[in-house]
Amino acid sequence: MKQQLDLVSDNRCFDGQQKVFAHDSAVLNYHMKFSVYIPDNLEGPAPVLYHLSGMLCSEQTFIQKAGFQRWASHYGIIVVSPDICPRVTFGDEKNEIEAKGLSFYVNAVKKPWNKHYQMYSYVNEELPSIIQENFNVNKDRQSIMGHSMGGHGALISALKNPGKYRSVSAFAPVCNPSVSPDERYLLKCYFGDDSKTLEEWDATCLVTNYKGPELNILIHQGKNDEHEEDLKLENFASACKKARIAVSINLEEGYDHGFYFISSFMEQHFHHHSKFLCDSL
């Protein structure tokens, strides 16, 4: 049965329509929002690129600040970007996880988070199913990208689903959260303190044991990123090298962690994904 989508907004942008929808998520037990950009120049089922945003964002942030629509229109790619978490309040006072939307795109097992914080399943199962039912997309041509916490979500989604995504890219991703004190604390809230369980949701640990098709990974990070110590990109790069998995890592002089940085290199990321999504359509 096709799920009902409520249109929240619809705006013209770079010869396409930037839409936002709301729906009731069975996986998250919550009313969620997601954005869909649909270029005009589509012929038949279109490739689709999923984008996962970082903490403190919403479904609005990426579509308003990143300037991706120009390149999505140029290459003829539908782009989907969900809100970063269910906007649930537990108790009378918001804690840091709720206030900042620190879902980390995982499936929580500990209470109270396990009732709503199932973002991994939402991103990789429920949302793609909704997109395939309601929009003219080619389910065999999909890729994923993200920023910071969302970069972590993109990497683990690709690593835990070999062959599901044709390519993956990330801007300043959190790469090794199980060994970063602040990020490890958050994962412990969701999973407890068992190191093996935490490593199952850690891109650096996952890439070490990856078995599957070529991943086609692109990463950009600014050399002036204020969160560099938390991101642990060097650990991911080392793990990829040991596992003989190719990854293009680009460290950009003078750039920080924010959307001025992201918008500066958005063209490169769409060019990267287009090579795997758009050829031979």
C-alpha positions as CSV (number, residue, x, y, z in Angstrom):
1,M,0.0,0.0,0.0
2,K,1.5,3.3,-1.1
3,Q,2.3,5.6,1.8
4,Q,0.6,9.0,1.9
5,L,2.9,11.9,1.4
6,D,1.9,15.5,2.4
7,L,3.5,18.2,0.3
8,V,5.1,20.8,2.6
9,S,6.7,23.1,0.0
10,D,7.5,23.2,-3.7
11,N,10.0,25.7,-5.1
12,R,11.5,26.3,-8.6
13,C,15.3,26.0,-8.6
14,F,17.8,25.5,-11.5
15,D,15.2,24.2,-14.0
16,G,13.8,21.7,-11.5
17,Q,11.5,21.5,-8.5
18,Q,12.7,21.5,-4.9
19,K,10.0,19.8,-2.9
20,V,9.6,18.9,0.8
21,F,7.3,16.1,2.0
22,A,6.0,14.9,5.4
23,H,4.9,11.4,6.2
24,D,4.3,9.0,9.1
25,S,7.3,6.7,9.4
26,A,6.6,3.2,10.6
27,V,10.3,2.6,11.3
28,L,10.8,5.7,13.4
29,N,7.3,5.9,14.9
30,Y,7.2,9.5,14.1
31,H,6.0,12.1,11.5
32,M,9.1,12.8,9.4
33,K,10.1,15.3,6.7
34,F,12.4,14.8,3.7
35,S,13.3,16.8,0.6
36,V,13.3,15.7,-3.0
37,Y,14.9,17.7,-5.8
38,I,13.5,16.7,-9.3
39,P,15.2,18.1,-12.4
40,D,13.1,18.8,-15.5
41,N,15.5,17.1,-17.9
42,L,14.7,13.5,-16.9
43,E,14.0,10.8,-19.4
44,G,12.6,7.6,-18.0
45,P,13.5,6.3,-14.5
46,A,16.2,8.6,-13.0
47,P,19.2,7.9,-10.9
48,V,18.9,8.9,-7.2
49,L,21.4,10.3,-4.8
50,Y,20.7,10.3,-1.0
51,H,22.2,12.9,1.1
52,L,22.6,12.7,4.9
53,S,23.1,15.9,6.9
54,G,25.1,16.6,10.0
55,M,24.1,17.5,13.5
56,L,22.1,20.7,14.2
57,C,20.6,20.4,10.6
58,S,17.2,19.6,9.3
59,E,15.7,18.6,6.0
60,Q,15.9,22.3,5.1
61,T,19.6,22.9,5.7
62,F,21.2,21.1,2.8
63,I,18.6,22.3,0.2
64,Q,19.1,26.0,1.3
65,K,22.8,26.2,1.8
66,A,24.7,23.7,-0.4
67,G,23.8,24.8,-3.9
68,F,23.6,21.3,-5.1
69,Q,20.6,21.8,-7.3
70,R,22.7,23.3,-10.1
71,W,24.7,20.1,-10.4
72,A,21.7,17.8,-9.9
73,S,20.0,19.5,-12.7
74,H,23.1,19.4,-14.9
75,Y,23.6,15.7,-14.5
76,G,19.9,14.7,-14.3
77,I,19.9,13.2,-10.8
78,I,17.1,13.2,-8.3
79,V,18.4,14.1,-4.8
80,V,16.7,13.0,-1.6
81,S,17.7,14.4,1.9
82,P,15.8,13.4,5.1
83,D,15.7,15.2,8.4
84,I,18.5,14.0,10.6
85,C,16.3,12.4,13.3
86,P,12.8,12.1,14.8
87,R,12.0,15.3,16.7
88,V,11.0,13.5,19.8
89,T,11.3,14.9,23.3
90,F,12.0,12.5,26.1
91,G,11.0,14.0,29.4
92,D,10.7,17.6,30.3
93,E,14.2,18.8,29.4
94,K,15.9,18.3,26.1
95,N,19.3,16.6,26.4
96,E,22.2,17.0,24.0
97,I,21.1,14.1,21.7
98,E,17.7,15.6,21.2
99,A,18.9,19.2,21.0
100,K,21.6,18.5,18.4
101,G,19.9,15.7,16.5
102,L,22.7,13.3,17.2
103,S,21.2,10.2,15.6
104,F,24.4,9.1,13.9
105,Y,22.2,7.2,11.5
106,V,22.3,4.0,13.6
107,N,19.7,1.7,15.0
108,A,19.6,2.2,18.7
109,V,19.0,-0.7,21.0
110,K,18.9,0.9,24.4
111,K,15.9,2.7,25.9
112,P,14.5,5.3,25.4
113,W,16.2,5.8,22.0
114,N,15.3,2.4,20.5
115,K,11.7,3.4,20.1
116,H,12.4,6.1,17.6
117,Y,16.1,6.3,16.7
118,Q,16.2,3.7,13.9
119,M,17.7,6.0,11.4
120,Y,19.9,3.4,9.7
121,S,16.8,1.4,8.8
122,Y,14.9,4.5,7.8
123,V,17.7,5.7,5.4
124,N,18.5,2.3,3.9
125,E,15.1,0.6,3.8
126,E,11.9,2.7,4.5
127,L,12.9,5.9,2.7
128,P,14.2,4.3,-0.5
129,S,11.0,2.2,-0.6
130,I,8.9,5.4,-0.3
131,I,11.0,7.1,-3.0
132,Q,10.7,4.2,-5.4
133,E,6.9,4.0,-4.9
134,N,6.2,7.7,-5.4
135,F,8.9,9.0,-7.8
136,N,10.2,7.8,-11.2
137,V,13.6,6.6,-10.0
138,N,15.8,3.7,-11.1
139,K,16.3,1.6,-8.0
140,D,19.4,0.0,-9.5
141,R,21.1,3.4,-9.9
142,Q,21.4,4.9,-6.4
143,S,24.3,6.4,-4.5
144,I,24.8,8.1,-1.1
145,M,26.6,11.1,0.3
146,G,26.8,13.0,3.6
147,H,28.4,15.6,5.8
148,S,30.1,15.1,9.2
149,M,27.7,12.9,11.2
150,G,25.9,12.4,7.9
151,G,29.2,11.4,6.2
152,H,29.5,8.7,8.9
153,G,26.0,7.6,8.0
154,A,26.8,7.5,4.3
155,L,30.0,5.5,4.8
156,I,28.4,2.9,7.1
157,S,25.4,2.6,4.8
158,A,27.6,1.7,1.9
159,L,29.8,-0.6,3.9
160,K,27.0,-2.5,5.5
161,N,25.1,-2.9,2.2
162,P,27.6,-4.1,-0.4
163,G,26.4,-3.3,-3.9
164,K,23.4,-1.3,-2.8
165,Y,25.0,2.1,-3.6
166,R,27.1,2.6,-6.8
167,S,29.2,5.3,-5.2
168,V,29.6,7.1,-1.8
169,S,31.1,10.4,-0.9
170,A,31.5,12.5,2.2
171,F,32.4,16.0,3.3
172,A,34.4,15.9,6.6
173,P,32.9,12.6,7.8
174,V,33.1,11.2,11.3
175,C,35.2,8.2,10.4
176,N,36.1,6.3,13.6
177,P,33.6,7.2,16.3
178,S,34.3,4.2,18.6
179,V,37.7,5.7,19.4
180,S,36.7,9.4,19.6
181,P,35.6,10.2,23.2
182,D,32.6,12.4,22.5
183,E,31.3,10.2,19.7
184,R,31.9,7.0,21.7
185,Y,29.9,8.4,24.5
186,L,26.9,8.9,22.1
187,L,27.2,5.4,20.7
188,K,27.3,4.0,24.2
189,C,23.9,5.8,24.8
190,Y,22.5,3.8,22.0
191,F,24.3,0.4,22.4
192,G,26.0,0.2,25.8
193,D,29.7,-0.2,26.4
194,D,30.5,-3.4,24.4
195,S,33.3,-2.5,22.1
196,K,32.5,-5.1,19.4
197,T,29.0,-3.7,19.1
198,L,30.2,-0.2,18.8
199,E,32.7,-1.3,16.1
200,E,29.7,-2.6,14.0
201,W,28.7,1.0,13.6
202,D,32.1,2.4,12.9
203,A,33.3,3.0,9.3
204,T,37.0,2.5,10.0
205,C,36.2,-0.9,11.6
206,L,33.8,-1.9,8.9
207,V,36.1,-1.1,6.0
208,T,38.7,-3.5,7.5
209,N,36.4,-6.4,6.9
210,Y,34.5,-5.2,3.8
211,K,33.7,-7.9,1.2
212,G,31.8,-6.7,-1.8
213,P,32.0,-4.7,-5.0
214,E,34.2,-1.7,-5.4
215,L,33.0,1.2,-3.2
216,N,34.0,4.2,-5.3
217,I,34.6,6.5,-2.3
218,L,35.3,10.3,-2.5
219,I,36.1,12.4,0.6
220,H,36.9,16.1,1.0
221,Q,38.0,17.7,4.3
222,G,39.2,21.2,5.0
223,K,42.6,21.6,6.5
224,N,41.2,24.3,8.9
225,D,38.4,22.0,10.1
226,E,37.9,22.7,13.8
227,H,36.6,19.2,14.3
228,E,39.6,17.4,12.8
229,E,40.5,15.5,16.0
230,D,37.0,14.0,16.3
231,L,36.7,13.0,12.6
232,K,39.7,10.6,12.6
233,L,40.0,10.7,8.8
234,E,43.6,9.5,9.0
235,N,42.4,6.3,10.7
236,F,39.9,5.6,7.9
237,A,42.6,6.2,5.2
238,S,45.0,3.8,6.9
239,A,42.3,1.1,7.2
240,C,41.4,1.5,3.5
241,K,45.0,1.2,2.6
242,K,45.5,-2.0,4.6
243,A,42.2,-3.5,3.2
244,R,43.3,-2.4,-0.3
245,I,40.2,-0.4,-0.8
246,A,40.6,2.6,-3.1
247,V,39.5,6.0,-1.7
248,S,40.1,9.5,-3.0
249,I,40.9,11.8,0.0
250,N,41.3,15.5,-0.7
251,L,42.5,17.9,2.0
252,E,41.7,21.4,1.1
253,E,43.8,24.3,2.3
254,G,42.1,27.0,4.3
255,Y,38.6,25.4,4.4
256,D,36.7,24.7,7.6
257,H,33.7,22.4,8.5
258,G,30.8,24.4,7.2
259,F,28.7,25.1,4.2
260,Y,31.1,27.5,2.5
261,F,33.4,24.5,2.3
262,I,30.7,22.1,1.2
263,S,29.4,24.4,-1.6
264,S,32.9,25.0,-2.8
265,F,33.4,21.3,-3.7
266,M,29.8,20.2,-4.5
267,E,30.6,20.1,-8.2
268,Q,33.3,17.5,-7.7
269,H,31.0,15.3,-5.7
270,F,28.3,15.3,-8.3
271,H,30.8,14.7,-11.1
272,H,32.1,11.7,-9.0
273,H,28.6,10.2,-8.6
274,S,27.6,10.9,-12.2
275,K,30.3,8.6,-13.4
276,F,28.6,5.7,-11.7
277,L,24.9,6.8,-11.9
278,C,24.6,8.3,-15.3
279,D,26.7,6.4,-17.8
280,S,24.9,4.2,-20.2
281,L,21.4,5.3,-19.0
